[in-house]
Amino acid sequence: MAASSLVVLGKLMKPHGIKGAIRVEYYAESPELLEKPLMLRAGRFAPRPVRIREWSLWKDQLILSIEGVNDRTQAEQMRGQELLIDASHLPAAEDDEPYVRDLLGLTVKLEDGEVVGELEDIDFPAGQEMWVIRAPESEGGYEILLPAVPEFVLDIDLDAEVVTIAPPEGLLDLYRGGSAEAPDDGADDAADAELEAQEKAQAKPRPDAPAKSGRKPRKPKAQ
């Protein structure tokens, strides 16, 4: 199985109880994918097959029991490993709900056509979908973090390989190191807008799935 075909379904967290159960930060929309062939990956090591004995929900968090993991000590040793599935087992994405793997590498532009950079990665700190945009090398290749909420993500055109965004005022200047033409309080406005977006996302029920870009339920993240 090629590594490029693997998609991250979730991340193993801390043990749950004393019998080897493990809490999982689960990215998929449905636990039904747990019935498919799965793999685990620890850091840079090669993925290895894994079998799920059973799963349950505890306070809306997925709890897994994995074959061969029978006590809390063994479960603790699994912390941080990624739960993987081959992309061939994923349901087809709808037109308005692309997978993360479809978004990575797209050109990010403003409404006026100005190129902001390339969508390099998508992270989920505290359940918030955050885009990592890499500015062009000609401008220094710096990193831009954009909360992927509908207010900031205007359009995704997979055919044209372009994403159109409307970042909060001052956000881009904040990452560029400031602009002489920007208002004095632009950085503060950008920081406030980013914080507001994060709080708004965290206030929503956390999805039980990875990865779409900020508009509808997320689907799993490709590697």
KAHULIN-V316810 format. One record per residue. N is the residue number from 1. RES is the residue in three letters. D_LAST is the distance of its C-alpha to the last C-alpha in whole Angstrom. Layout:
# KAHULIN-V316810
n:N res:RES d_last:D_LAST
n:N res:RES d_last:D_LAST
This chain:
# KAHULIN-V316810
n:1 res:MET d_last:13
n:2 res:ALA d_last:11
n:3 res:ALA d_last:7
n:4 res:SER d_last:6
n:5 res:SER d_last:7
n:6 res:LEU d_last:6
n:7 res:VAL d_last:6
n:8 res:VAL d_last:7
n:9 res:LEU d_last:11
n:10 res:GLY d_last:12
n:11 res:LYS d_last:13
n:12 res:LEU d_last:17
n:13 res:MET d_last:19
n:14 res:LYS d_last:23
n:15 res:PRO d_last:25
n:16 res:HIS d_last:27
n:17 res:GLY d_last:31
n:18 res:ILE d_last:32
n:19 res:LYS d_last:31
n:20 res:GLY d_last:28
n:21 res:ALA d_last:26
n:22 res:ILE d_last:23
n:23 res:ARG d_last:22
n:24 res:VAL d_last:18
n:25 res:GLU d_last:17
n:26 res:TYR d_last:16
n:27 res:TYR d_last:14
n:28 res:ALA d_last:15
n:29 res:GLU d_last:18
n:30 res:SER d_last:20
n:31 res:PRO d_last:20
n:32 res:GLU d_last:21
n:33 res:LEU d_last:17
n:34 res:LEU d_last:18
n:35 res:GLU d_last:21
n:36 res:LYS d_last:18
n:37 res:PRO d_last:17
n:38 res:LEU d_last:15
n:39 res:MET d_last:13
n:40 res:LEU d_last:13
n:41 res:ARG d_last:12
n:42 res:ALA d_last:14
n:43 res:GLY d_last:13
n:44 res:ARG d_last:12
n:45 res:PHE d_last:14
n:46 res:ALA d_last:13
n:47 res:PRO d_last:12
n:48 res:ARG d_last:15
n:49 res:PRO d_last:17
n:50 res:VAL d_last:18
n:51 res:ARG d_last:21
n:52 res:ILE d_last:22
n:53 res:ARG d_last:25
n:54 res:GLU d_last:26
n:55 res:TRP d_last:24
n:56 res:SER d_last:26
n:57 res:LEU d_last:26
n:58 res:TRP d_last:28
n:59 res:LYS d_last:29
n:60 res:ASP d_last:26
n:61 res:GLN d_last:23
n:62 res:LEU d_last:22
n:63 res:ILE d_last:23
n:64 res:LEU d_last:22
n:65 res:SER d_last:24
n:66 res:ILE d_last:23
n:67 res:GLU d_last:25
n:68 res:GLY d_last:26
n:69 res:VAL d_last:26
n:70 res:ASN d_last:29
n:71 res:ASP d_last:30
n:72 res:ARG d_last:29
n:73 res:THR d_last:29
n:74 res:GLN d_last:26
n:75 res:ALA d_last:24
n:76 res:GLU d_last:24
n:77 res:GLN d_last:23
n:78 res:MET d_last:20
n:79 res:ARG d_last:19
n:80 res:GLY d_last:16
n:81 res:GLN d_last:14
n:82 res:GLU d_last:11
n:83 res:LEU d_last:12
n:84 res:LEU d_last:9
n:85 res:ILE d_last:11
n:86 res:ASP d_last:10
n:87 res:ALA d_last:10
n:88 res:SER d_last:14
n:89 res:HIS d_last:15
n:90 res:LEU d_last:14
n:91 res:PRO d_last:17
n:92 res:ALA d_last:17
n:93 res:ALA d_last:17
n:94 res:GLU d_last:20
n:95 res:ASP d_last:21
n:96 res:ASP d_last:21
n:97 res:GLU d_last:18
n:98 res:PRO d_last:15
n:99 res:TYR d_last:11
n:100 res:VAL d_last:9
n:101 res:ARG d_last:7
n:102 res:ASP d_last:11
n:103 res:LEU d_last:12
n:104 res:LEU d_last:10
n:105 res:GLY d_last:13
n:106 res:LEU d_last:16
n:107 res:THR d_last:19
n:108 res:VAL d_last:20
n:109 res:LYS d_last:24
n:110 res:LEU d_last:27
n:111 res:GLU d_last:29
n:112 res:ASP d_last:32
n:113 res:GLY d_last:29
n:114 res:GLU d_last:29
n:115 res:VAL d_last:25
n:116 res:VAL d_last:23
n:117 res:GLY d_last:20
n:118 res:GLU d_last:17
n:119 res:LEU d_last:14
n:120 res:GLU d_last:12
n:121 res:ASP d_last:10
n:122 res:ILE d_last:11
n:123 res:ASP d_last:12
n:124 res:PHE d_last:14
n:125 res:PRO d_last:17
n:126 res:ALA d_last:20
n:127 res:GLY d_last:19
n:128 res:GLN d_last:19
n:129 res:GLU d_last:16
n:130 res:MET d_last:16
n:131 res:TRP d_last:15
n:132 res:VAL d_last:15
n:133 res:ILE d_last:17
n:134 res:ARG d_last:18
n:135 res:ALA d_last:21
n:136 res:PRO d_last:23
n:137 res:GLU d_last:24
n:138 res:SER d_last:27
n:139 res:GLU d_last:27
n:140 res:GLY d_last:26
n:141 res:GLY d_last:22
n:142 res:TYR d_last:22
n:143 res:GLU d_last:20
n:144 res:ILE d_last:20
n:145 res:LEU d_last:19
n:146 res:LEU d_last:20
n:147 res:PRO d_last:21
n:148 res:ALA d_last:19
n:149 res:VAL d_last:22
n:150 res:PRO d_last:24
n:151 res:GLU d_last:27
n:152 res:PHE d_last:25
n:153 res:VAL d_last:23
n:154 res:LEU d_last:25
n:155 res:ASP d_last:24
n:156 res:ILE d_last:20
n:157 res:ASP d_last:21
n:158 res:LEU d_last:19
n:159 res:ASP d_last:21
n:160 res:ALA d_last:22
n:161 res:GLU d_last:19
n:162 res:VAL d_last:20
n:163 res:VAL d_last:20
n:164 res:THR d_last:24
n:165 res:ILE d_last:24
n:166 res:ALA d_last:27
n:167 res:PRO d_last:26
n:168 res:PRO d_last:29
n:169 res:GLU d_last:32
n:170 res:GLY d_last:32
n:171 res:LEU d_last:28
n:172 res:LEU d_last:27
n:173 res:ASP d_last:30
n:174 res:LEU d_last:29
n:175 res:TYR d_last:26
n:176 res:ARG d_last:29
n:177 res:GLY d_last:31
n:178 res:GLY d_last:34
n:179 res:SER d_last:36
n:180 res:ALA d_last:39
n:181 res:GLU d_last:40
n:182 res:ALA d_last:37
n:183 res:PRO d_last:40
n:184 res:ASP d_last:40
n:185 res:ASP d_last:39
n:186 res:GLY d_last:35
n:187 res:ALA d_last:33
n:188 res:ASP d_last:35
n:189 res:ASP d_last:34
n:190 res:ALA d_last:30
n:191 res:ALA d_last:30
n:192 res:ASP d_last:32
n:193 res:ALA d_last:30
n:194 res:GLU d_last:26
n:195 res:LEU d_last:28
n:196 res:GLU d_last:29
n:197 res:ALA d_last:26
n:198 res:GLN d_last:25
n:199 res:GLU d_last:28
n:200 res:LYS d_last:28
n:201 res:ALA d_last:24
n:202 res:GLN d_last:25
n:203 res:ALA d_last:28
n:204 res:LYS d_last:26
n:205 res:PRO d_last:26
n:206 res:ARG d_last:22
n:207 res:PRO d_last:20
n:208 res:ASP d_last:19
n:209 res:ALA d_last:15
n:210 res:PRO d_last:12
n:211 res:ALA d_last:12
n:212 res:LYS d_last:14
n:213 res:SER d_last:16
n:214 res:GLY d_last:19
n:215 res:ARG d_last:21
n:216 res:LYS d_last:21
n:217 res:PRO d_last:19
n:218 res:ARG d_last:15
n:219 res:LYS d_last:13
n:220 res:PRO d_last:10
n:221 res:LYS d_last:7
n:222 res:ALA d_last:4
n:223 res:GLN d_last:0
